[in-house]
Amino acid sequence: MGREKVVKALKTNALTIFTILGVFGGVVLGISLRASREEKWTPREIMYVNFVGELFLRMLKSLILPLIVASLISAIGSLDLGLSGRIGARAVTYYMTTTVCAVVLGIFLVLTIHPGTGDSESIARAGQSYNGTTVDTLMDLIRKMFPPNIVHACIAHYRTVLKPPVIPPAPPINESSLAGAIVTEDGSAIEPTSPPPPNLHDWEISHEYAQGTNIMGLVVFSTVMGMTLGKMGHKGQPLLSFFTCVSQAMMIITGWVIWFSPVGVMFLIAAKILEMDSFGVIVGQLGMYYLTVMIGIFFHGFVVLPIIYVVFTRTLPFKFIGNMAQTLATAFSTASSSATLPVAIAALEEKNGVDPRVARFVMPIGATINMDGTALYEAVAAIFISQVRNVPLSLGSIIAVSITATAASIGAAGIPQAGLVTMVMVLDTVGLPAEDVTLILAGDWLLDRFRTMINVLGDSLGAGLVNHLSKRELEHVPVTVELEK
């Protein structure tokens, strides 16, 4: 009897087990290939190793757009406006609460551990910074909610670009210009320095459409469309049935795609290990910073979020989290909340029994605005950089960091390392230069994967919590269009 239970458990959780093994297999493969020779692997060789993982990631990303649009429209359209409003309010309240908790936890840890004290000269810069202001970032976030062309929003999103003013060249040195020059001991003249360039607020304002789906705009459009179709009653049934059919088809395709996850995950991680710089050097320079972020991420994900879940549901979340293991492994390998969305919805409906109307309504919103790990990371990073630069922060500045980190995490798209762009917004709030973001870029790919795991875990626990609070109301609401699991 015991053997039959073990065999049944293995069959039921085979995909989860294989995916977790794929994570460990990717680490072993990456380390083995890296140790097989002394010279660094070339970008072309890394591309070959990453090819299978790239195909898996492409398949997942191809599901994002039709899944978000169809799921939101069908889920909201199948509910009455009052109930959909209450479910949405519960979800947003949960997301905002957990994000604030993450920011407060991050600030407490970074002020307690002080990871930025020490030899700041030993920290090397990496990558490039992004020029932008807090106002521009917030206004871009609002602009993304109202795309002028919904079709164009599927492939591009609006972004403000600041261009530095052209500084005229200094006039040639002549006798008249030497009047205010400084004369050195050897008799040479040093012309007075040119005035410093103006700050970012004086730069020329332009805009561009960057490649990538405008998830925020599609979520707003789909929400309004779903509410409209639900309000139209029988007249809206044909179109609502169409989107419901698309949503169901996407979930079936998702079930096929996730069987590629063990192999795809393995090669994605192996390629990333081959690509990274010396791990020992990174730990030596930023070890305490990474430790602070990791402590915050795991404490928030496996202590704070479960406590909130227990308080409202009176149920221990261990089984719930265990059923999301494959989803978390996928989030770790892809570093993208959006790419993990199809896998997460499937796990919530099939393994945790979440009502499809809740899962397909709440999860796309969560993947767009709920970034607990990103909010914690941005709060820690901003104060860490101020510690490295020996810039003391007042209580008002720390409060400003908490508010801005919360807003910035909402604006961070569910794509790899999008938080680095919004990080500039947090630095600008406390008067730190944008180029200081390069201090924390080395090895950020690893932190990004753990942040994504916690982001997805927070989304999933939120869906479970909202489902529990809305269960009685859902039982009394007639389903106009059946959403199959």
C-alpha positions as CSV (number, residue, x, y, z in Angstrom):
1,M,0.0,0.0,0.0
2,G,2.8,2.4,0.9
3,R,4.6,1.6,-2.3
4,E,1.5,2.4,-4.3
5,K,1.2,5.8,-2.6
6,V,4.8,6.6,-3.4
7,V,4.3,5.6,-7.1
8,K,1.1,7.7,-7.3
9,A,2.9,10.7,-5.7
10,L,5.8,10.4,-8.1
11,K,3.4,10.2,-11.1
12,T,1.4,13.2,-9.8
13,N,4.4,15.3,-9.2
14,A,6.7,14.0,-11.9
15,L,6.9,17.3,-13.8
16,T,7.7,19.2,-10.6
17,I,10.4,16.8,-9.7
18,F,11.9,16.9,-13.2
19,T,11.8,20.7,-13.2
20,I,13.7,20.9,-9.9
21,L,16.2,18.3,-11.1
22,G,16.6,20.5,-14.2
23,V,17.6,23.4,-12.0
24,F,20.3,21.4,-10.2
25,G,21.3,19.8,-13.5
26,G,21.8,23.3,-15.0
27,V,24.0,24.3,-12.1
28,V,26.1,21.1,-12.4
29,L,26.3,21.4,-16.2
30,G,27.3,25.1,-16.1
31,I,30.0,24.6,-13.4
32,S,31.3,21.5,-15.2
33,L,31.5,23.3,-18.6
34,R,33.1,26.3,-16.9
35,A,35.8,24.2,-15.2
36,S,36.5,22.1,-18.4
37,R,38.9,24.8,-19.7
38,E,40.7,27.9,-18.4
39,E,39.8,30.4,-21.1
40,K,36.5,32.2,-21.0
41,W,33.6,30.8,-23.1
42,T,32.8,33.0,-26.1
43,P,29.4,34.6,-26.6
44,R,28.8,32.3,-29.6
45,E,29.6,29.2,-27.6
46,I,27.3,30.4,-24.8
47,M,24.6,31.0,-27.4
48,Y,24.8,27.4,-28.5
49,V,24.4,26.2,-24.9
50,N,21.5,28.5,-24.3
51,F,19.7,27.6,-27.6
52,V,17.3,25.0,-26.1
53,G,16.5,27.2,-23.1
54,E,15.9,30.1,-25.5
55,L,13.4,28.1,-27.4
56,F,11.6,27.2,-24.2
57,L,11.5,30.9,-23.1
58,R,10.2,31.9,-26.5
59,M,7.3,29.4,-26.2
60,L,6.4,30.7,-22.8
61,K,6.5,34.4,-23.9
62,S,4.3,33.6,-27.0
63,L,1.5,32.6,-24.6
64,I,1.6,35.8,-22.5
65,L,-0.3,38.2,-24.7
66,P,-3.3,36.0,-25.7
67,L,-3.5,34.6,-22.2
68,I,-3.6,37.9,-20.4
69,V,-6.1,39.5,-22.7
70,A,-8.4,36.5,-23.0
71,S,-8.2,35.5,-19.3
72,L,-9.0,38.9,-18.0
73,I,-11.9,39.5,-20.4
74,S,-13.4,36.1,-19.8
75,A,-13.0,36.1,-16.0
76,I,-14.3,39.7,-15.5
77,G,-17.1,39.3,-18.1
78,S,-18.4,36.1,-16.3
79,L,-18.9,38.1,-13.0
80,D,-21.2,40.9,-12.2
81,L,-19.7,44.3,-11.9
82,G,-20.1,44.4,-8.1
83,L,-18.4,41.1,-7.4
84,S,-15.6,41.8,-9.9
85,G,-15.0,45.2,-8.2
86,R,-14.8,43.5,-4.8
87,I,-12.4,40.8,-6.0
88,G,-10.2,43.4,-7.7
89,A,-10.2,45.6,-4.6
90,R,-9.2,42.7,-2.4
91,A,-6.4,41.8,-4.8
92,V,-5.0,45.3,-5.0
93,T,-5.3,45.8,-1.3
94,Y,-3.3,42.6,-0.7
95,Y,-0.7,43.5,-3.3
96,M,-0.2,47.0,-1.9
97,T,0.0,45.7,1.7
98,T,2.6,43.0,0.9
99,T,4.7,45.5,-1.2
100,V,4.8,48.0,1.7
101,C,5.8,45.2,4.1
102,A,8.6,44.2,1.7
103,V,9.9,47.8,1.5
104,V,9.8,48.2,5.3
105,L,11.6,44.9,5.8
106,G,14.3,45.8,3.3
107,I,14.9,49.2,4.9
108,F,15.1,47.7,8.4
109,L,17.6,45.1,7.2
110,V,19.9,47.5,5.3
111,L,19.9,50.0,8.2
112,T,20.7,47.1,10.7
113,I,23.3,45.2,8.7
114,H,25.0,48.3,7.1
115,P,26.3,46.4,4.0
116,G,27.7,49.6,2.4
117,T,30.2,50.3,5.1
118,G,33.8,49.4,4.3
119,D,36.2,50.0,1.3
120,S,33.9,51.6,-1.3
121,E,36.8,51.8,-3.8
122,S,36.9,48.0,-4.1
123,I,33.4,47.9,-5.7
124,A,33.8,47.9,-9.5
125,R,31.1,49.4,-11.8
126,A,29.5,47.3,-14.4
127,G,27.0,47.9,-17.3
128,Q,25.4,51.2,-18.1
129,S,23.0,53.5,-16.3
130,Y,19.7,54.9,-17.4
131,N,19.0,58.6,-17.4
132,G,15.6,59.5,-16.1
133,T,13.8,61.4,-13.4
134,T,11.1,60.3,-10.9
135,V,8.5,62.5,-12.5
136,D,9.2,61.0,-16.0
137,T,9.0,57.5,-14.7
138,L,5.7,58.0,-12.9
139,M,4.2,59.8,-15.9
140,D,5.3,57.0,-18.2
141,L,3.6,54.5,-15.9
142,I,0.3,56.5,-16.3
143,R,0.8,56.9,-20.0
144,K,1.2,53.1,-20.4
145,M,-2.2,52.6,-18.8
146,F,-3.8,54.4,-21.8
147,P,-2.1,53.3,-25.0
148,P,-3.3,55.3,-28.1
149,N,-3.2,52.2,-30.2
150,I,-4.1,48.8,-28.6
151,V,-2.5,46.9,-31.4
152,H,0.8,48.8,-31.1
153,A,0.7,48.2,-27.4
154,C,1.1,44.5,-28.1
155,I,4.7,45.1,-29.4
156,A,6.0,48.3,-27.9
157,H,5.6,50.6,-24.9
158,Y,6.1,54.4,-24.5
159,R,9.3,55.7,-22.8
160,T,10.5,59.2,-22.1
161,V,14.0,59.9,-23.3
162,L,16.2,62.7,-22.0
163,K,18.9,64.1,-24.3
164,P,21.8,66.2,-22.9
165,P,22.0,69.7,-24.1
166,V,24.8,70.5,-26.6
167,I,27.5,72.4,-24.9
168,P,29.3,74.8,-27.3
169,P,33.1,74.2,-27.6
170,A,35.4,76.4,-25.6
171,P,36.8,79.4,-27.5
172,P,40.4,79.1,-28.6
173,I,43.0,80.4,-26.1
174,N,44.3,83.9,-27.0
175,E,45.8,86.8,-25.1
176,S,42.4,88.3,-24.3
177,S,41.0,85.0,-22.9
178,L,44.1,84.6,-20.6
179,A,43.0,87.5,-18.5
180,G,41.1,85.2,-16.1
181,A,43.4,82.2,-16.5
182,I,45.4,80.6,-13.7
183,V,49.2,80.7,-14.3
184,T,51.2,77.7,-12.9
185,E,54.8,77.8,-11.7
186,D,56.2,76.8,-15.1
187,G,54.5,79.7,-16.7
188,S,51.7,77.7,-18.5
189,A,48.2,78.9,-18.3
190,I,45.1,76.9,-17.3
191,E,41.9,78.3,-18.7
192,P,39.0,78.5,-16.3
193,T,36.8,75.4,-16.3
194,S,33.6,75.5,-18.3
195,P,30.3,75.6,-16.3
196,P,29.0,72.2,-15.4
197,P,26.2,70.8,-17.6
198,P,22.7,71.4,-16.4
199,N,20.8,68.7,-14.3
200,L,18.5,66.2,-15.9
201,H,15.5,68.4,-15.4
202,D,17.0,70.8,-18.0
203,W,17.7,68.2,-20.6
204,E,15.8,68.0,-23.8
205,I,12.7,65.9,-23.6
206,S,12.0,63.3,-26.3
207,H,10.2,60.0,-26.4
208,E,10.5,56.6,-28.1
209,Y,8.6,53.3,-28.3
210,A,10.8,50.6,-26.8
211,Q,10.4,47.0,-28.0
212,G,8.3,44.9,-25.6
213,T,4.6,44.4,-24.8
214,N,2.8,47.2,-22.8
215,I,1.4,44.8,-20.2
216,M,-0.1,47.6,-18.1
217,G,-2.0,49.0,-21.1
218,L,-3.4,45.6,-22.1
219,V,-4.5,44.9,-18.5
220,V,-6.4,48.1,-18.3
221,F,-8.0,47.6,-21.7
222,S,-8.9,44.0,-21.0
223,T,-10.4,44.9,-17.6
224,V,-12.6,47.6,-19.2
225,M,-13.6,45.3,-22.1
226,G,-14.5,42.5,-19.7
227,M,-16.7,44.8,-17.6
228,T,-18.4,46.1,-20.7
229,L,-19.2,42.7,-22.1
230,G,-20.5,41.6,-18.7
231,K,-22.8,44.6,-18.6
232,M,-24.1,44.0,-22.1
233,G,-25.7,40.8,-21.0
234,H,-26.9,38.5,-23.9
235,K,-25.7,40.9,-26.6
236,G,-22.1,40.5,-25.4
237,Q,-22.3,36.7,-25.0
238,P,-20.8,35.8,-28.5
239,L,-17.7,37.9,-28.0
240,L,-17.3,36.8,-24.4
241,S,-17.6,33.1,-25.5
242,F,-14.9,33.7,-28.0
243,F,-12.4,35.1,-25.4
244,T,-13.4,32.2,-23.1
245,C,-12.5,29.7,-25.8
246,V,-9.2,31.5,-26.4
247,S,-8.4,31.4,-22.7
248,Q,-9.1,27.7,-22.5
249,A,-7.1,27.0,-25.6
250,M,-4.1,28.9,-24.1
251,M,-4.3,26.8,-20.9
252,I,-4.3,23.6,-22.9
253,I,-1.2,24.8,-24.9
254,T,0.4,25.8,-21.6
255,G,0.0,22.2,-20.4
256,W,2.0,21.1,-23.5
257,V,4.7,23.7,-23.2
258,I,5.5,23.2,-19.5
259,W,6.6,19.6,-20.3
260,F,9.7,21.2,-21.9
261,S,10.5,23.1,-18.7
262,P,13.0,20.5,-17.2
263,V,15.3,20.6,-20.3
264,G,14.7,24.3,-20.9
265,V,15.4,25.3,-17.3
266,M,18.6,23.2,-17.3
267,F,20.2,24.9,-20.4
268,L,19.0,28.4,-19.3
269,I,20.8,28.2,-16.0
270,A,23.9,26.5,-17.5
271,A,24.3,29.3,-20.0
272,K,24.0,31.9,-17.4
273,I,26.7,30.3,-15.2
274,L,29.0,30.3,-18.3
275,E,28.2,33.9,-18.9
276,M,28.8,35.4,-15.4
277,D,32.1,36.9,-14.2
278,S,34.1,35.3,-11.4
279,F,31.7,34.4,-8.6
280,G,34.5,34.9,-6.0
281,V,35.2,38.4,-7.1
282,I,31.5,39.4,-7.0
283,V,31.1,37.9,-3.5
284,G,34.2,39.7,-2.3
285,Q,33.0,43.1,-3.5
286,L,29.2,42.9,-2.8
287,G,28.9,39.9,-0.5
288,M,27.2,41.8,2.4
289,Y,24.8,43.5,0.0
290,Y,23.8,40.2,-1.6
291,L,23.4,38.7,1.9
292,T,21.1,41.5,3.0
293,V,18.9,41.2,-0.1
294,M,18.7,37.4,0.2
295,I,17.8,37.5,3.9
296,G,15.0,40.0,3.1
297,I,13.7,38.0,0.1
298,F,13.5,34.7,1.9
299,F,12.1,36.2,5.1
300,H,9.4,38.0,3.2
301,G,8.6,35.1,1.0
302,F,8.5,32.3,3.5
303,V,7.6,34.1,6.8
304,V,5.7,37.4,6.1
305,L,3.6,36.2,3.2
306,P,2.6,32.8,4.8
307,I,1.7,34.7,8.0
308,I,-0.6,37.0,6.1
309,Y,-2.1,33.9,4.3
310,V,-2.7,32.1,7.6
311,V,-4.3,35.2,9.3
312,F,-7.0,35.5,6.6
313,T,-7.5,31.9,5.5
314,R,-6.9,30.0,8.8
315,T,-5.0,27.5,6.8
316,L,-1.3,26.5,6.7
317,P,0.2,27.4,3.4
318,F,2.8,24.7,3.2
319,K,0.8,22.4,0.8
320,F,-0.2,25.4,-1.2
321,I,3.4,26.5,-1.6
322,G,4.5,22.9,-2.3
323,N,2.0,22.7,-5.2
324,M,3.7,25.8,-6.7
325,A,7.2,24.3,-6.7
326,Q,7.3,23.8,-10.4
327,T,6.1,27.4,-10.9
328,L,8.8,28.8,-8.7
329,A,11.4,26.7,-10.5
330,T,10.2,28.2,-13.8
331,A,10.3,31.7,-12.3
332,F,13.9,31.2,-11.2
333,S,15.0,29.9,-14.6
334,T,13.2,32.6,-16.7
335,A,13.5,35.6,-14.3
336,S,10.2,36.8,-15.7
337,S,6.9,37.0,-13.9
338,S,5.1,37.4,-17.2
339,A,6.7,34.4,-18.8
340,T,5.8,32.3,-15.7
341,L,2.2,33.5,-15.7
342,P,0.7,30.5,-17.8
343,V,2.5,28.0,-15.6
344,A,1.3,29.7,-12.4
345,I,-2.4,29.9,-13.5
346,A,-2.3,26.2,-14.5
347,A,-0.9,25.2,-11.1
348,L,-3.4,27.4,-9.1
349,E,-6.4,25.9,-10.9
350,E,-5.3,22.3,-11.2
351,K,-3.3,21.7,-8.0
352,N,-4.6,24.3,-5.5
353,G,-8.3,24.4,-6.6
354,V,-8.5,28.2,-7.1
355,D,-11.6,29.2,-9.0
356,P,-10.6,30.0,-12.6
357,R,-12.5,33.2,-12.5
358,V,-10.3,34.3,-9.6
359,A,-7.0,32.9,-10.9
360,R,-7.4,34.4,-14.4
361,F,-8.5,37.7,-13.0
362,V,-6.1,38.2,-10.2
363,M,-2.8,36.7,-11.6
364,P,-2.4,39.0,-14.7
365,I,-2.9,42.0,-12.4
366,G,-0.4,40.6,-9.9
367,A,2.2,39.9,-12.6
368,T,1.8,43.6,-13.6
369,I,1.7,45.5,-10.3
370,N,2.8,43.1,-7.5
371,M,6.6,43.1,-7.3
372,D,7.5,42.4,-3.6
373,G,11.0,41.2,-4.3
374,T,11.7,44.1,-6.6
375,A,10.4,46.6,-4.1
376,L,12.6,45.2,-1.3
377,Y,15.6,45.1,-3.6
378,E,15.2,48.7,-4.7
379,A,14.9,50.0,-1.1
380,V,18.0,48.0,0.0
381,A,20.0,49.0,-3.1
382,A,19.3,52.8,-2.7
383,I,20.3,52.9,0.9
384,F,23.3,50.6,0.2
385,I,24.6,53.0,-2.5
386,S,24.2,55.9,-0.1
387,Q,26.2,54.0,2.5
388,V,28.9,53.3,-0.1
389,R,29.1,57.0,-1.0
390,N,29.0,58.1,2.7
391,V,25.8,60.1,2.1
392,P,23.7,60.2,5.3
393,L,20.0,59.8,4.8
394,S,17.5,61.7,7.0
395,L,14.3,60.1,8.2
396,G,12.5,62.0,5.5
397,S,14.8,60.6,2.8
398,I,14.2,57.1,4.1
399,I,10.4,57.6,4.0
400,A,10.9,59.0,0.5
401,V,12.8,55.8,-0.5
402,S,10.0,53.6,0.9
403,I,7.3,55.5,-1.0
404,T,9.3,55.6,-4.3
405,A,10.4,52.0,-4.1
406,T,6.7,51.0,-3.8
407,A,5.7,53.1,-6.8
408,A,8.8,52.0,-8.8
409,S,8.0,48.3,-8.2
410,I,4.5,48.8,-9.7
411,G,6.1,50.4,-12.8
412,A,8.6,47.5,-13.2
413,A,7.4,45.3,-16.1
414,G,7.4,41.6,-15.5
415,I,10.6,41.1,-17.6
416,P,14.1,40.2,-16.6
417,Q,16.0,43.1,-14.8
418,A,13.3,45.7,-15.5
419,G,13.8,46.8,-11.9
420,L,17.2,48.3,-12.8
421,V,15.4,50.9,-14.9
422,T,13.0,51.9,-12.1
423,M,16.0,51.8,-9.7
424,V,17.1,55.1,-11.2
425,M,13.8,56.6,-10.0
426,V,14.6,55.7,-6.4
427,L,18.2,57.0,-6.6
428,D,16.9,60.3,-8.0
429,T,14.5,60.7,-5.0
430,V,17.5,60.9,-2.6
431,G,19.7,62.9,-4.9
432,L,22.1,60.1,-5.9
433,P,23.4,60.0,-9.5
434,A,21.9,57.6,-11.9
435,E,25.3,56.1,-12.9
436,D,25.6,54.7,-9.3
437,V,23.2,51.9,-10.4
438,T,26.3,50.3,-12.1
439,L,27.7,49.6,-8.6
440,I,25.2,46.8,-8.1
441,L,24.9,45.4,-11.6
442,A,27.7,42.7,-11.2
443,G,25.9,39.4,-10.6
444,D,22.4,41.1,-10.5
445,W,21.1,38.3,-12.8
446,L,21.2,35.9,-9.8
447,L,19.3,38.2,-7.4
448,D,16.8,38.9,-10.2
449,R,15.9,35.2,-10.3
450,F,15.3,35.1,-6.6
451,R,13.3,38.3,-6.7
452,T,11.1,36.9,-9.5
453,M,10.4,33.7,-7.4
454,I,9.1,35.9,-4.5
455,N,7.1,38.0,-6.9
456,V,5.4,35.0,-8.3
457,L,4.9,33.4,-4.9
458,G,3.3,36.6,-3.7
459,D,1.0,36.7,-6.7
460,S,0.0,33.0,-6.1
461,L,-0.6,33.3,-2.4
462,G,-2.7,36.5,-3.1
463,A,-4.8,34.5,-5.6
464,G,-5.4,31.8,-3.0
465,L,-6.3,34.4,-0.3
466,V,-8.7,36.3,-2.6
467,N,-10.3,33.0,-3.6
468,H,-10.9,32.1,0.0
469,L,-12.4,35.5,0.8
470,S,-14.6,35.4,-2.3
471,K,-15.7,31.7,-2.2
472,R,-19.2,32.3,-0.8
473,E,-19.9,35.1,-3.1
474,L,-18.8,33.1,-6.1
475,E,-21.1,30.2,-5.2
476,H,-24.1,32.5,-5.4
477,V,-23.2,34.2,-8.7
478,P,-24.4,32.4,-11.9
479,V,-21.6,31.7,-14.4
480,T,-22.7,33.1,-17.7
481,V,-19.8,31.5,-19.5
482,E,-18.3,28.3,-18.1
483,L,-14.5,28.5,-17.5
484,E,-13.2,25.0,-17.6
485,K,-10.1,24.0,-15.6
